[in-house]
Amino acid sequence: MKYRTLLAFVGGLAVAGVLYAAAATHYSNDYARDRAEIDDLISRYLFALDWQDPQLYASLFTEDGVLVWAGGTVNGRQAIVDEMKKARAADEKTNAATPSLRPFRRRHFASNFALRIEGSHATVRSYWFEFNNDNAERRAYLGAYGHLEDELRRVGGQWLISRHQVFNEQRDAMAATGVNPAW
């Protein structure tokens, strides 16, 4: 009887080990470095967006990068520079209309990064939200939120955005579907 109990116990451990191994996520030896570099890329992207630096913003994309955002779909690094210049000019015009107020600002944040890294390609899904203060009191409020779907490529040893799509829950045409984007 003791032998059967011991055999059942060992068998149970073996099954548990197989189930654990099947469920465990396996990361490459470079995963931590890649994740840190990708986090840095997304952070630099958000700073370039908020400080309205078209050249820096576009430099974070591959030469053939695609931006899908509220302004539409933009293809290629130079077109992204041009698009960001238009966005900056629109904000400058809005600020010029209220010269007695200090310029308004937006600040974007990203969180909950889900990454899949496969060699020199990566897929990133994250949430984003934006604080704005474009009111007369320049009081901050949550302006918008949604999620991001990014495709990245390592080019010349550096992670760059090859496709960046913004989903915005304040815009019907840009709202998320009912499908979980994080696989």
C-alpha positions in Angstrom: 0.0 0.0 0.0 2.8 2.4 0.9 4.4 1.6 -2.5 1.3 2.6 -4.4 0.9 5.8 -2.4 4.5 6.7 -3.1 4.1 5.8 -6.7 0.9 8.0 -6.9 2.7 10.8 -5.2 5.7 10.7 -7.6 3.3 10.4 -10.5 1.4 13.4 -9.3 4.6 15.4 -9.0 5.6 14.4 -12.5 2.2 15.5 -13.9 2.5 18.8 -12.0 6.0 19.4 -13.3 4.9 18.8 -16.9 1.9 21.2 -16.5 4.1 23.8 -14.9 6.7 23.6 -17.7 4.0 23.8 -20.4 2.5 26.9 -18.7 5.8 28.7 -18.0 6.8 31.5 -20.2 10.3 31.2 -21.6 12.4 34.2 -22.2 15.6 34.5 -24.2 18.8 35.6 -22.4 18.4 39.0 -24.0 14.8 39.6 -22.9 15.6 41.9 -20.0 17.9 44.1 -22.2 15.4 44.1 -25.0 12.5 45.0 -22.7 14.5 47.9 -21.1 15.4 49.2 -24.6 11.8 49.0 -25.7 10.5 50.7 -22.6 13.1 53.5 -23.3 11.9 53.7 -26.9 8.2 54.1 -25.9 9.2 56.7 -23.2 11.2 58.7 -25.7 8.2 58.5 -28.1 5.9 60.0 -25.5 8.3 62.8 -24.6 8.8 63.7 -28.3 5.0 63.7 -28.8 4.4 65.9 -25.8 7.2 68.3 -26.5 6.1 68.4 -30.1 9.5 67.6 -31.6 8.8 66.3 -35.1 12.3 65.2 -35.9 12.9 63.3 -32.7 9.4 61.8 -32.9 9.9 60.5 -36.5 13.5 59.3 -35.7 11.9 56.7 -33.4 10.3 55.0 -36.5 11.9 52.9 -39.2 12.3 54.7 -42.5 9.2 52.9 -43.8 7.3 53.3 -40.5 3.6 53.6 -40.3 1.7 55.8 -37.9 -2.1 55.2 -37.4 -3.6 57.9 -35.2 -6.3 60.6 -35.0 -4.8 62.3 -38.0 -5.2 59.2 -40.2 -2.6 56.8 -41.5 0.9 58.2 -42.3 3.5 56.2 -44.1 7.3 56.9 -44.0 9.5 58.9 -41.7 9.4 62.2 -43.7 5.6 62.1 -43.8 5.5 61.5 -40.1 7.8 64.6 -39.6 5.4 66.6 -41.8 2.3 65.3 -39.9 3.8 66.2 -36.5 4.7 69.7 -37.8 1.0 70.2 -38.7 -0.1 69.0 -35.3 2.4 71.4 -33.6 1.2 74.3 -35.8 -2.5 73.6 -34.8 -1.6 73.7 -31.1 0.4 76.9 -31.6 -2.6 78.5 -33.4 -4.9 77.5 -30.5 -2.4 78.9 -27.9 -2.1 82.1 -29.9 -5.9 82.6 -29.7 -5.6 83.0 -25.9 -2.4 85.1 -25.4 -3.4 86.0 -21.8 -3.1 82.3 -20.8 0.0 80.3 -20.5 0.2 77.7 -23.3 -1.7 74.5 -22.7 0.1 71.2 -22.5 -0.7 67.5 -22.9 1.1 64.7 -21.2 0.8 61.1 -22.4 1.5 58.1 -20.3 1.7 54.4 -21.3 1.5 51.4 -19.0 0.8 47.6 -18.7 3.3 46.6 -21.4 2.7 43.2 -22.9 5.7 42.2 -25.1 6.4 39.4 -27.5 10.0 39.5 -28.7 11.2 37.2 -31.5 14.7 37.9 -32.6 14.8 41.4 -34.3 11.0 41.8 -34.2 8.8 42.7 -31.3 5.1 43.3 -30.7 4.0 45.6 -27.9 0.6 46.2 -26.5 0.0 48.8 -23.8 -2.6 51.1 -22.3 -2.2 54.9 -22.7 -3.9 57.9 -21.2 -3.5 61.6 -21.7 -3.8 64.5 -19.3 -4.7 67.9 -20.8 -5.1 71.4 -19.5 -6.6 73.4 -22.4 -9.2 75.1 -20.3 -9.2 78.7 -19.0 -7.9 77.6 -15.5 -5.2 75.4 -17.1 -6.5 72.7 -14.7 -5.5 69.2 -15.6 -8.1 66.6 -16.6 -8.1 63.2 -18.2 -8.4 64.0 -21.8 -8.4 60.6 -23.5 -7.4 57.0 -23.1 -7.1 53.8 -25.0 -4.5 51.3 -26.0 -1.5 51.1 -28.4 -0.5 48.3 -30.7 3.1 48.6 -31.8 5.3 46.5 -34.1 9.0 47.1 -33.6 12.2 46.1 -35.5 15.8 46.1 -34.4 17.6 48.2 -37.0 21.4 48.8 -36.7 21.2 47.5 -33.1 18.4 49.8 -32.1 14.7 49.1 -31.6 12.5 51.3 -33.8 8.8 51.5 -34.4 7.7 50.0 -37.7 4.0 50.4 -37.1 2.3 52.3 -34.3 -1.5 52.3 -34.0 -3.5 54.3 -31.5 -6.8 53.1 -30.3 -8.8 56.0 -28.6 -11.9 55.3 -26.6 -13.2 58.8 -27.2 -13.5 58.3 -30.9 -15.9 55.8 -32.4 -13.8 55.1 -35.4 -10.7 54.5 -33.2 -12.3 52.6 -30.3 -11.1 49.1 -29.5 -13.0 46.0 -30.5 -14.2 43.4 -28.0 -11.1 41.3 -28.7 -8.3 41.4 -26.1 -5.3 43.0 -28.0 -2.7 41.3 -25.7 -3.2 37.9 -27.4 
